[in-house]
């Protein structure tokens, strides 16, 4: 009986598909936005150094 597929060819195709998906993911605008490189203000670069919480929330004593 002859083998229909060679193992190394199947692995090569799977690695090539994985590489294409990875390149597409890294080049997407959504990935750039989530990493803070989308030319948009995000919570990662809006942190206030005077805030009590690491997320930038104001201190309870300074709220009106």
Secondary structure as GFF3:
##gff-version 3
##sequence-region A 1 64
A	DSSP	alpha_helix	7	27	.	.	.	ID=ss1
A	DSSP	alpha_helix	29	34	.	.	.	ID=ss2
A	DSSP	three_ten_helix	43	45	.	.	.	ID=ss3
A	DSSP	three_ten_helix	60	62	.	.	.	ID=ss4
###
